[in-house]
Amino acid sequence: MFATRHGGPIERTEDWKVWKTILKQAGFRDVRVHDARHTAATLLIEQGVNIRVVQEVLGHTRVTTTERYAHVSTPLMRDAGERLAAALWGES
């Protein structure tokens, strides 16, 4: 349960309204809060954060859920290919 600063319950759409205001003020396109969770997971993975840590940050009980949230970017795929080539053929 979330409360106002005076201890009363917040309106169930209050966080959604704040999110929409933040997006508008920042000049971003309209996206769901849920989309931001996917973005956060992907950015953390791209920064080299261990997936188990990302799992904790997102509050998932199973790492398989976190794996569905994190999307692999093209630079990470390219890096993986280059590392595999180096391991197989000694190329860098």
Order of alpha helices (4+ residues) and beta strands (2+ residues): alpha-alpha-alpha-alpha-alpha
